[in-house]
Amino acid sequence: MRDGVNLYGAAYLPPRGERFPVLLIRSPYSTQHPRYVDWAVRFASSGYAAVMVDSRGRYESEGRWRAYVDEARDGYDTQQWIGVQAWCDGNIGMFGISYPGFTQILPAPFRSPYVKGLMPIANQEDNYGHLRYNGVLQLQNAMNWIWLGVRTNQQAPRDLLDWDRIYRRLPLISAMDGIADRPFFREVVRHNEFDAFWSSYSMKGRYREVNTPAYFVTGWYDNLVHEGFKCFRGWRREAGDARARKLTRLMVGPWTHSQIGSAEPFGDVDFGPDAAVDIPGEHLRWYDQRLRGIDTGIDEEPPVRIFVMGRNTWRSEDEWPLARTKYTAWYLHSGGRANSVSGDGKLSLQAPGDEPADRFAYDPADPVPTVGGQSMFPSNTGPRDRRAVERREDVLVYTTDTLASDVEATGPVELILFAASDARDTDFTATLVDVYPDGMAIHVTEGIVRARFRESFRRPCLIPHGAVVEYRIVLWETGNVFKAGHRIRLEVSSSNFPRFDRNLNTGNVPGLDEEMRVARQTIHHCSQYTSYLRLPVIPE
């Protein structure tokens, strides 16, 4: 590296030839990661030199590891070093999932002349979106770093820890104390606003510096699906090179973070064998075109490839969001008792008149549990049945009548919610659910907003006393067909734990507080305060 630090790498060379295009991964997970060793062997067998490099301070690499911070500079220096090696033909692509997906895009603004393509999988635009969402700490993501030791992964015995106790420990900034030394976790908790801690290694505002096409891959239940869409839009709309804008692609399958490309069932829905994609093979299709000039046909295909859940089929599209989308308002209704699935909450296309508000109490000592969704952990992620959650009195449930025909919702989902609280700061959550004819309530997608960040992630403001506030809760993106005979359901509450940290409702600095109080929440849906779910409906 430019400061004299040496990084360790393992190179897999084809059995014949002297100079090759190179596929590079930069990772904190070691050059012996079984998945990537398998990929490297396959890439080398296909005529590529596959190079795996340990991040600074990890495993065999010298220096001190600072999670993410040095990856942009070190990534560029690594690309420049590889580009002049005798066994490199001057063309480099990259590969890797999650953290190694992020290490692909971070050096992109430096524009190494050797890098001709990227294939980031399950990556983020920045860590404020990965470790926080709408200012709310994605607690399970942040805690995931407990097993990532300073140099290796062999630190805390993850499976033997009492995770519920750790998640609930207050103040949150002390949650890992006595378990492992994790200064990065404490910094993540301390930096609630989008400040220099986050922006110092972010792609926000930097897409115009990019001149390399990228092929983004994610899953509808990937914890980083929303970040993947941000990056795809940034590349397609703002990349500084017209060719990079035109060639950039996106694939979204019915996958969770740890099962990209797999057809193995997870959650309570089986998406069928067509869910499987040969991810290393897709790399070869992409890089044969980018690095070798072989016409694989990929550049003539539409830039977006999505798996439509419900129909369980793949479909190609020309843009995102889809140009033919009919954004449709489904309005919240009730007689003032939408609490639980036994309440009187309704969703309909008819705007409300004068209706009583719904009320519930949010107690951070008894939060709504995470059941399914875009969680990083496979044991509780994906399309899970939420009937147990919907029996709670602090969960408002709004459901349509039985659908007479299919309704496809593909695109960004949003809830416009008018709410009041007796707390100075609190959270509101929203979950979109597909209700099957047998009553099974399958999680589709979800969102959350922290009241103090409703207007800005840089300048938080508390709730004015007694005010009815409009909240826009983005439930990320989805591609799902609600079949005829099914019902569309919306859940509204104030917690989703432990995927997200609990708002303690005090108005004090999040993460540094031990005091908890119960918040009394009021959800309005009437002619003055029209709360509605905005679905991206795709016409037949």
N, C-alpha and C positions, 0 to 999 in steps of 0.2 A: 504494500500500500504506500501512498505518498509520504506517510510518516515513518516508513521503515518497518512497520509491523508485517509479519509474514502470516498469511492465511493458508490453512491446510486444504488441499484438494485431492480428489481421486478422479482419475481420467480413465474412461473406458473407450478404447480405440477399436475401430473395425479391424477384422483380421487381415484385410488386404488394402493396400493403398498407402499413401504418404501424407496427403493433406485432405482434410474433411471439413464440412460444415459442423459447427459445434452447437450442442444443446446444453445449456447451463442451468443449474439450480444452485441458489445460495440459501442456506438453511441453518437454523439453530438446532436441528434435530439429528445431526450427525450424518456423515457420509455412508453409514452402515444401515440407514433406514431401509427396512426390507422392501417396502413398496417402491422406493426410488431406485434401489439396486436392481429390482426386476425391470423397471422402466429403462434404466441405463443399459442393461444387457440387450433389451429389445431395440433400443435406438442404435446401439453400436452394430447390432446384427443387420440393421437397415441402412448402414452406411454413414452414420453420424458419430462424431466423437461426443460422448456424454461426459460432462464435467460436473462433479458435485463438490461444493466448497462449504466448509464450516464457517458460520458467521464469526466475526471478531470475538475472541474470548470464549468461544464454545468449543468443546472437545479438543481437537489438536491445534486449533488456531491460536496464535499469540494475541496479546492485548487484553483489554477489559471489556466484557460484554455490557453494553448499555442497550437494552431492548429497543429495537427499531432505529435508534438515534443515528448510528453510523452506517446504516444500510445503503443510503443513497450514494454517499461518497465512495464507500468500499465497493459497492456494486459497479459503479463506473470504472474505478481503478482495476477491478477484476476483468471487466470486459475489455479494457484497453490492453491489459497484459495478455489475455488469451488471443486477442486479435493478431498479435505479431509472433505467436509461437509457430514453429516450423510445421506442426501438424494441423494448424488451422488454415482453412482456405480463405479466410477473411470474412466469413459469414457466421453470425451468431444469432440463435434464438434462445428463449428461456422457457422453463417449465417449473411446476410446483403448485401446491395447494395451500391455502391459508397464509401463514406467515411467509412461506416462499412465493406465494402469489403477490404479496405486498412488496417483497424485495425485487420483483420484476418491474413494477411501475415506478418505484421511488427513483431509480437512476434515469428514467426515460427523459426528463427535461434536460439532462446533460448531453443527450443526442450522440452517443457513441457511433461513429461511422460504421462500425462492424455489426451493430445490432439491426437486423432486418425484420424482426417480428417478435411478438410476445404472446404468451398464452396464459394469462393469470386466471387461476381457478379459486373461487371462494375467497376473494381478496377484498380489501377495503380501500376507500378513498383516503381516509385518515382514521386515526384511533379514537377521535371524538365520536365518530359514528360507530366504531367497532366496540368500544368499551363503554360508551354512553349512547343513549338515544333520546332526543329531545331533552337533554340535560340529565336524564335519569341514568344512574349507573347500572349497566348490564352486569349484575353481580356475579352470575355464574361465569361470564367471560373473564372478568377481572380475577376471580378466585382461581380460574384455570391456571394461572401463572404460579400457583403454589407448588406444583410439581416440577416446574422448570427451574432447575438449580442454576447456580452461577455459571458452572462450566458444563455439567451434564444434566441429564434428567433424573438422576438417582439422588433425590433429596428427601422429601416427605413421603411416607408410606400412604399414598393417596387412598387406597381402599380401606384402610384401617381408621381413618379419621371420622369423627362425628360431625358430618357436614351441616346438619341442622343447627347444632350448637354454634358452629363457626359462622354460619350465615347470620344468625340472630345476635351475635355478640355486639355490644355497644360500648363505646362509640365505634362505628364501623371501621374507622381508620386503624383500630387496634385488633381487628378480627384475626390477623395472622400472627400476632405477637405470641411468642413461645412455641410456635410451630416451625417457622422458617424465617430467615431474614429476607424480606421482600420490600426493599425501599421503593421499587417501581409501583407496587400496589398502593403504598401510602401516598405516592405522588398522584396516582390516578384518582384516589378518593379526594385528595385535597383540591384538585383543580376541577371545580364544578363548571366554570365558564369556559368557552372556547377562547383560550388565551395562547400565549407564545409556547407554552408547554406542548400544546397540540398542533399549532400551526407550523411549528419549526420543521415538521416532516409530514406535510399534507400535500395532496394534489390540488386542493382548492386554489383556484386562481392560476394554476400552472399548466393547464391543458394546452394552451397556445404554444408552449415551449416544446411540445411533443411532435416528433415526425415519424414515429414508427407505428405501423398498424398493430392492433391487438385483437385477440380472440378471447373474449371473456366467457367463463363458464361458471354457472352457479345452480342452485336448486331452490324450488319454492319453499322448502323448509330449511334451507341453509341460514344459519344465523347472520350471514353476511350478504344475503340476497339483495337487500336494499342498497348496500354499499356497491355491489356489483352493477346494479342499474345506474347508480350515480356515475361510475367510471365509464360505462358504455356510452351514456349520454354525453359526458364530457369529451370523450374521444371523438364521437361522431359529429358533434356540433362545433367543437372548439379547437381540435388539434391543428397545429400550425402548418400542417402539410395536407393538401387536398387529397392526395393519394391515401394517406393514413386515415383520413376521415371516411373515405369511400370504402376502404377494404376492411375496416374494423367490424367485428362480428360479435354476436351474443348467442349462447345456448343456455336454456333453462330447463332442467328436468325435474321430475318429482322426487327430489333427493334431499337428504339432510346433509349437514356439514361433513360428517365422517363417511358418507356413502355416495359421494359424487360418482355417477356413472353406473351405479348398482341397480339391479332389479330385485334385490332382497327386500322382502316386506319389512316395514317398520311402522310403528303406530298401530292403528286399528283398521287400516285400509291397505289392500294389496293392489298396486297399480299395474300389475301384469308384467309379462316378460318383455314387452316392447319398451319398458322403462330403461332397459340396459343400453348403455353406449360404451363402445370400446374407446376409452379416453386416450390411452397411448396411441391407438390407431388414428384417432382424430388429430393428435399432435403431428403424426407423420403426414396426414393429408394436408394440414396447414403449412408445415415447414418444407415439405417437398415443393410446394408452390412458392413459398417466401424465400427459401435459401438455395434451392436448386433450380428454380425456374421450370419445374415440371408442371404441366397443366393438369391439375387434379380436378378441375371444374369447380373448386370451392369459391373462386372469385365471381363466378357467374350465378351462384346461388343467392337467394334473398338473405340479407344480413342477420335476420333474427330467426332462431329456431326454438320453438317452445313446445313443451308437453302440456296438453290441455287435460287437466284432471277431470274426472267425471266421465268424459268420453274415453280417456286413457289413450290418446293418440297424439302423434307429433304433427306439428304444422309449421310451415315457414311463413314469415311475414316480412313486409318491406320496411317497417319502421316500428318504433316504440315511443309513446303509446300508439296503438293502432289507429289509423286515420278514420276508420269507420265507426269508432267508439261512440255510443250514445250514453253520455253520462246521465244517470237516472237517479232521482231523489226518492228514497224510501223513507217515509216519515215515521217518527216515533209517536205512538199513541198509548194512552192508558186511562183508566179511571182513577189514577193516583195510587195504584197498588201493583206495580210491575215487578215487585220483589220476588225473585225465584221463578222457576219454570211453572210454578203453580199460580202465579199472579196473572194480572190482566193486561200485560204488555202486548202491543201489536205493532207490526210494521206494515205500512201500506203505501200505495202511490198517491193517496189522497192527503192533501195538506191538512193539518190540525186546525180546529176552531178553538173554542174556549175549553180547555181541559185542565184538570188539576195536575200539579207537578208530582213527580215521584221523589221519594226520600229514602235514604239509607244512612246507616252509621258505619264509618270506616274506622276500625280499630287496628292500629299497626301491630298490636300484640297478637292479633288473630287475622293475619292477611289471607287473601284469596290465594290458594296454592297454584303454582304453575302446573298445568296439565296440557301437554302437547305444545305445538307451536314451533317457532323458529329458535329453539334452544340449541346450544352447542353440544349438549350431552345426549347421546343416543338413547339412554334409558328413559328419558321423558321428553321426547320431541316428536314432531310430526303430526299426522292426522289422528289425534287421540279423541276418544269419546269423553265429552265434558258433562255428562248428565249429573255426576256427583257434585261438580262445582255449581251447576245451575240450581241445586236445591238450597243454596245459601241465601239468607235474607239480605245480605249485602251485595248481591249480584242482581241487577235489573235485567230482565229478559224480555226482548221484543221479537215477535215471530210473525212471519207472513201467514196467510192462508196457504193451503196446499196448492202448489203450482200446477196449472193446467198444461203448461208446455215448458220445455227446457229454457233456462235462463243462463247464458254464459256471461260470467264476469271475468274479463281478462284485462288487466291494467292496474293502475294505482287505485287503491281504495281509501276513502276518507270519511270520517265522521265529523259533522259540524254539530257541536254540542253546546247548548246554553245551560250553564250550571252556576250554582252559588254554593258557598261553603262558609261555615263559621270559623274556619282556620285561615291563617294568613298565607299559608302555603300548603298545597296538597297535590295529589295526583289523580288523574282520571284515566281509566283504561277502557279499551274497546276490543271485542273479539268477534270476528265473523265466523258463523257456524253453518254447516250444511246438515239439516235435520233429515234423516232417512225415514222412510215409511214405517220402520219398526221402532222409531223413536231415538235411535242412535244419533248423537249430536257431535258431529265431527268438526274439529278445529280446522279452519281454512287459513286465516291470517289474523294478526292482532297488532295493536299499537298502544301507545301510552304518551301522556303529556304531563310535565311537571309545571304547575301553575306559574311559578316564578320565571320560567323560560318561555312562556306562551308568546311573547313578542320578540325576544332576542336571546341568543345564547351568550352574548357578550355582556349584556346589561340587564341582569335579572331584576324583576320587580314583583313585590308581594301583592296579594289580592286586596283591593280596597274593601273596607269593612262593609259587609252587606251587599256587595255588588253582584249582579248577574253578569257573568263573563262569557264571551264566545270563545270556545276552544276548537281548534282544528286538529283533529287527531288523525295522523296518517297511519293507516294500517298496512303499510308497505305495499308490495305488488303481489298479484296472484293471477292464476289462469285456471278457472274452475267452472264447470258446468253444473248448475243446480238442476237436477233432472226433474222432469214431470213427475208429480207424486211426492217430491221432496218439499221442504220449506226452507226459507232463508231466515236466519236468526242472528240477532245482535245482542251481545252481552255488554253491559256497562257496569263498571265498578271502579275501585280506586287502588287496587294492588294486583300484582302478578309476581309472586314470590316463590322461589328465590331467583327467577330469571332476572328480575329487576329489584334493586334495593327498595326498602320501605321508606315512604315519606312519613316522618314522625309527626307531621302536622303542626310543628311549633313555629315555623318561620325562621328558626335558627339555621346556621350554616350546615348543610347536609354533610353527613359523614363524621362530624365532630361533636355531635349531640347525643346525649343519653336520655333526655326527657322525651316521653311519648304522651300524646293526648288523642282522644277520639275526635274525629271530624264529622260533623253533621252535614251531609251532602244533599243538595236539592237539584234535580234534573227537570228542566222546563221543556215542554213541548206544547205550544199553543200558537195562536195567530201572531202574538207579539214576539215570541221566542221560538222560532221554528227549528227544532233539532231534527236532523236527517242524516241518513247514511247515503253517501254518494258512491254508487256502483258503476264501474265501467262496463256497460252492457254491450255485447257484440251481437248485432242483428244476425238472424239466420241467413 
